[in-house]
């Protein structure tokens, strides 16, 4: 059952989930200066893993490299379409 249905059904104690949702009172919101930033109430979940920073950066670098190459290929295709229609893109 999703969180909204739990709220509708009045099952407020079942909604609280670190990093996702929390039911708070107007009084608690007022104490926080009416700031509605989710992290202030739902807290942040720290997912600690054993993967090193260097390993994460290696994976992210590979993924970004693939995305940048794909971007270049798509831009070239778009240029080709515009040129086929008789228009030139100035980049």
Protein Blocks (a to p, Z undefined) as FASTA:
>chain_A
ZZklmmmnopamlmpcghiaccddfklmmmnoopabfklmnopaddddfbdfklmmmmmm
mmmmmmmmmmmmmmmmmmmmmmmnopacdZZ
